[in-house]
Amino acid sequence: MTPKICETCRYWSERVAFCEGGGPLNALCLSRSSPQNSRYTTGGYTCDAWAKNTCGAVDDPSFEGTDPYEGGLTL
């Protein structure tokens, strides 16, 4: 079973991320329904907006046929 943490969520953007002092990775949450929307979270954080990362992250251009802004930030 996949743990329902940010690291495995399709709305956790590793493309917009940073590490301070060697870790942990803090990545931007792109889910409109998450309380962490537009905030940086660590991979171990969890919330009710979690969505399985089967098709990759919402900002991953390598998955054709997926909406890159589904539930994400309005740019």
C-alpha positions in Angstrom: 0.0 0.0 0.0 1.3 3.5 -0.9 1.7 5.7 2.1 -0.5 8.8 1.8 2.3 11.3 2.3 3.4 14.3 0.2 6.3 12.4 -1.3 3.9 10.0 -3.0 1.2 12.7 -3.9 0.7 13.9 -7.5 0.4 17.5 -6.2 3.9 17.6 -4.5 6.2 19.4 -7.0 9.7 18.2 -6.9 10.4 20.6 -9.8 9.8 23.5 -7.5 11.8 22.4 -4.4 14.7 23.2 -2.2 16.9 21.7 0.5 18.6 23.7 3.2 21.7 22.3 4.9 21.5 19.0 3.1 17.9 18.1 3.6 15.1 17.3 3.9 13.6 18.1 0.5 10.9 20.8 0.7 8.6 20.9 -2.4 5.7 23.1 -3.4 2.2 21.8 -2.9 0.1 22.4 -6.1 -3.2 21.1 -4.8 -6.0 23.7 -4.6 -7.8 21.7 -2.0 -4.9 21.2 0.4 -4.3 23.4 3.4 -0.7 23.5 2.3 -1.5 25.0 -1.2 1.3 27.2 -2.5 3.5 26.3 0.6 6.6 24.1 0.8 6.2 20.8 2.7 8.5 18.0 3.5 7.8 14.5 2.0 6.5 13.2 5.2 3.6 15.6 5.6 0.1 14.4 4.9 -3.3 15.9 4.3 -6.8 14.9 3.0 -6.0 16.3 -0.5 -3.6 13.5 -1.2 -3.9 11.9 -4.7 -2.1 8.9 -6.0 0.9 9.7 -8.2 0.1 6.9 -10.8 0.3 9.3 -13.8 3.1 11.4 -12.3 3.1 14.8 -10.8 0.7 17.4 -12.1 3.7 19.5 -13.3 5.5 16.6 -15.0 5.4 17.2 -18.8 6.4 13.6 -19.6 2.9 12.3 -19.1 0.9 13.1 -22.2 -2.8 13.4 -22.0 -2.8 14.7 -18.4 -3.7 18.2 -17.5 -0.6 19.9 -16.0 -2.8 22.3 -14.0 -5.3 19.8 -12.7 -5.9 21.0 -9.1 -2.7 23.1 -9.3 -1.8 26.7 -9.1 -3.4 29.2 -11.5 -0.4 30.7 -13.3 
